């Protein structure tokens, strides 16, 4: 057990003994965590006050031993577990830290539990703060237990007036339970992914405008075909990647494919 190994590195003999005495109970709580996480029911896990130590004592094992002490190799290994070193919570920024899926403030016994430590970018870690789900729909995506790769639920809508604007949303899809869509929307809103993706899409459009113009010389159908090709390529690593959603949205926009791309602002 990771907790026992890290607790044993505590210098204060009295505190070390108190922490080690909790090992069995923390192991039981870890088992409960895994059982509920497997059923996507972590919201049912009730907070529990530790016996014999303070919440701060438990949380400090994370900062003192895992992050800044001899447990650092465990921290680095968990952080490096993210695919392509990309934050699994937003899919757009690089991993910089670990996020506690269930916050330390309410669940300090999971402060160093690997299943509760999720690779994260600094922004996602900051914006999530102390979020703890209290209902099924409040559960955000858990990279270790959720797989949302079977359906494309992230959508990009293209608006063209005096410029080209892109907005993102989570849309219902046939075959995807409403409860899962509700969770996806909660994740999307909590991590402020709409504004993140819209900003990134604006940069992408400016950088690719010349490519759109070149493809358009062959006509709207050629441009649309190339947009679809790019969308398929972008979704290989992640079906719900924001770039994949963007290009599917562009390909679906008749106005964009018929020359609307010319309104992309370049400065």
VOVEX-965851 format. One line per field, with one value per residue (C-alpha): x negated, y, z. Coordinates in steps of 0.5 Angstrom, whole numbers, plus 2048, in hexadecimal, padded with zeros to 3 digits. Layout:
<nodes>
xx: c(X; ...)
yy: c(Y; ...)
zz: c(Z; ...)
</nodes>
This chain:
<nodes>
xx: c(800; 7FD; 800; 7FC; 7F6; 7F6; 7F9; 7F3; 7EE; 7F1; 7EC; 7F0; 7F0; 7F7; 7FA; 7F7; 7FA; 801; 801; 7FF; 804; 809; 806; 80C; 812; 80F; 80E; 815; 817; 813; 817; 81D; 81B; 819; 820; 824; 81F; 820; 827; 827; 82A; 824; 829; 82C; 825; 826; 821; 81E; 81A; 813; 812; 80C; 809; 80C; 80E; 808; 803; 806; 806; 7FF; 7FC; 7FE; 7FA; 7F5; 7F3; 7F6; 7F5; 7EF; 7EC; 7E9; 7F0; 7EF; 7ED; 7F5; 7F7; 7F3; 7F5; 7FD; 7FC; 7F8; 7FE; 802; 803; 7FE; 7FD; 803; 808; 80E; 813; 812; 80F; 80B; 806; 7FF; 7FF; 7FC; 7FF; 803; 80B; 80E; 815; 818; 815; 810; 814; 81A; 816; 80F; 80F; 80E; 809; 804; 808; 806; 80D; 80F; 809; 80A; 805; 807; 805; 804; 80B; 80F; 80D; 80E; 815; 817; 815; 819; 81E; 821; 827; 82E; 832; 831; 831; 82C; 827; 821; 81D; 819; 813; 812; 819; 81D; 81C; 820; 81C; 822; 826; 825; 829; 825; 827; 825; 82A; 828; 82B; 829; 82B; 826; 821; 820; 822; 822; 826; 825; 82A; 82C; 831; 836; 834; 838; 836; 833; 837; 83A; 836; 82F; 831; 833; 82C; 828; 82C; 82A; 823; 823; 826; 821; 81B; 81D; 81C; 820; 81C; 816; 817; 81A; 814; 810; 814; 814; 80C; 80D; 811; 80C; 806; 80A; 80E; 809; 80A; 811; 810; 80C; 811; 816; 813; 816; 81D; 821; 821; 81A; 819; 81F; 81B; 814; 818; 81B; 814; 811; 817; 815; 80E; 80F; 814; 80F; 80C; 812; 819; 81B; 815; 817; 813; 817; 81E; 81C; 81A; 821; 824; 821; 822; 82A; 82A; 82C; 82B; 824; 823; 826; 821; 822; 81B; 819; 81C; 817; 814; 80D; 80B)
yy: c(800; 807; 80A; 806; 806; 80E; 80E; 80A; 810; 815; 817; 819; 812; 814; 816; 810; 80B; 80F; 80F; 807; 805; 808; 804; 7FE; 803; 807; 800; 7FF; 806; 805; 7FE; 802; 808; 803; 7FF; 805; 808; 802; 803; 80B; 80C; 810; 815; 810; 810; 813; 817; 814; 818; 814; 811; 813; 818; 81F; 820; 824; 81F; 81A; 81F; 821; 81A; 81C; 823; 821; 81A; 819; 820; 822; 81C; 815; 813; 818; 812; 810; 817; 817; 810; 812; 819; 815; 811; 815; 814; 818; 81C; 820; 822; 81C; 821; 827; 823; 829; 82B; 828; 824; 828; 825; 820; 821; 81E; 81B; 81B; 821; 821; 826; 821; 81A; 81B; 813; 813; 818; 813; 80E; 80D; 80C; 813; 816; 819; 81C; 823; 82A; 82F; 833; 82D; 82C; 833; 834; 82D; 82F; 82B; 828; 822; 81F; 81E; 81B; 816; 81C; 820; 81B; 81E; 819; 814; 812; 80C; 809; 80D; 80B; 810; 80F; 80B; 810; 817; 81C; 822; 827; 82D; 832; 837; 83E; 843; 84A; 84F; 84A; 843; 841; 83A; 837; 830; 82C; 825; 822; 81C; 816; 810; 80A; 80F; 80F; 816; 815; 814; 81B; 81E; 81C; 81F; 825; 826; 825; 829; 82F; 82E; 82E; 834; 830; 834; 83A; 836; 833; 839; 83D; 837; 837; 83E; 83D; 837; 83A; 840; 83B; 837; 83C; 83C; 834; 836; 83B; 836; 830; 835; 836; 82F; 831; 830; 828; 828; 82C; 828; 822; 824; 827; 820; 81D; 821; 820; 818; 819; 81E; 819; 813; 814; 817; 816; 81C; 820; 828; 828; 822; 825; 82C; 829; 825; 82B; 82F; 829; 829; 831; 832; 83A; 838; 834; 838; 83E; 840; 83E; 845; 849; 845; 84B; 84B; 851)
zz: c(800; 7FE; 804; 809; 805; 805; 80C; 80F; 80C; 811; 816; 81C; 81F; 823; 81C; 819; 81D; 81D; 815; 815; 81A; 815; 80F; 810; 810; 80A; 806; 807; 805; 7FF; 7FD; 7FE; 7F9; 7F4; 7F4; 7F4; 7EE; 7EA; 7EA; 7E9; 7F0; 7F4; 7F6; 7FB; 7FE; 805; 808; 80F; 814; 815; 81C; 820; 81B; 818; 811; 810; 812; 80D; 808; 809; 808; 800; 801; 805; 803; 7FC; 7F9; 7FD; 800; 7FE; 7FB; 7F5; 7F0; 7F2; 7F0; 7EA; 7E7; 7E8; 7E5; 7DF; 7DE; 7DA; 7D3; 7CF; 7D5; 7D4; 7D9; 7D9; 7DC; 7D6; 7D1; 7CF; 7D4; 7D6; 7DD; 7E2; 7E9; 7EC; 7EE; 7F3; 7F0; 7F7; 7FB; 801; 805; 805; 804; 807; 807; 800; 7FF; 7FD; 7FA; 7F3; 7F0; 7F3; 7F0; 7E9; 7E4; 7E3; 7E0; 7E5; 7E2; 7E3; 7EA; 7EC; 7E9; 7EC; 7F3; 7F8; 7F4; 7F7; 7F3; 7F7; 7F2; 7EC; 7E7; 7EB; 7EA; 7E5; 7E0; 7E4; 7DF; 7E3; 7E3; 7DD; 7D6; 7D1; 7CB; 7C8; 7C6; 7C3; 7C8; 7C7; 7C2; 7BF; 7BC; 7B7; 7B6; 7B1; 7B1; 7B0; 7B2; 7B4; 7BB; 7BE; 7C4; 7C7; 7CB; 7CD; 7C9; 7CA; 7C6; 7C4; 7C9; 7CE; 7D5; 7D7; 7DD; 7DA; 7D6; 7DC; 7DF; 7D9; 7D9; 7E0; 7DF; 7D9; 7DD; 7E3; 7DF; 7DB; 7D5; 7D0; 7D1; 7D1; 7CA; 7C7; 7C8; 7C5; 7BF; 7BE; 7BD; 7B9; 7B4; 7B3; 7B2; 7AD; 7A9; 7A4; 7A3; 7A3; 79D; 799; 79A; 798; 791; 78F; 792; 798; 797; 797; 79E; 7A1; 79F; 7A2; 7A9; 7AA; 7A8; 7AE; 7B3; 7B2; 7B3; 7B9; 7BC; 7BC; 7C3; 7C6; 7C3; 7C7; 7C5; 7C5; 7BE; 7BB; 7BD; 7BA; 7B3; 7B3; 7B5; 7AF; 7AA; 7AC; 7AB; 7A4; 7A5; 7A7; 7A1; 79C; 79E; 7A5; 7A7; 7A4; 7AA; 7AF; 7B2; 7B2; 7B7)
</nodes>
